[in-house]
Amino acid sequence: MASIHTAFYSLQIPEKQAKRATKLYLKRYSAVLAEGKARYVDAHTATGVVEYFLRKTRKRRQADLLEEMTFKKAGGKIRIGKMAGTDQTG
């Protein structure tokens, strides 16, 4: 579920929609598991929010994502959070 929230944050989609997407994903995923069929996400046949996410992130480098999503705390610790680039306490 964290990946959905991370993706939505990265795409600047509101948190409320991320929560709805997470619920929908869990509902659909459990239904697919109940069917007992193997399935996977294919970038060539994806539609909707999955297609949008895959297109948007296709050329993104891991280093760019880490730079965007991390910040350094006092003492040199690296943290991941929504306020990347700021010094947060806690």
Number of C-alpha atoms within 10 A of each C-alpha: 12 9 10 15 19 16 16 20 15 16 13 9 12 11 13 11 12 20 15 10 17 17 13 12 14 12 11 12 12 11 11 13 11 9 9 8 7 7 8 6 11 11 13 8 8 15 13 7 11 14 15 13 18 17 13 13 14 10 8 10 9 10 9 9 12 12 12 16 18 17 20 15 15 9 6 8 8 11 15 14 14 14 13 16 15 12 11 13 6 3
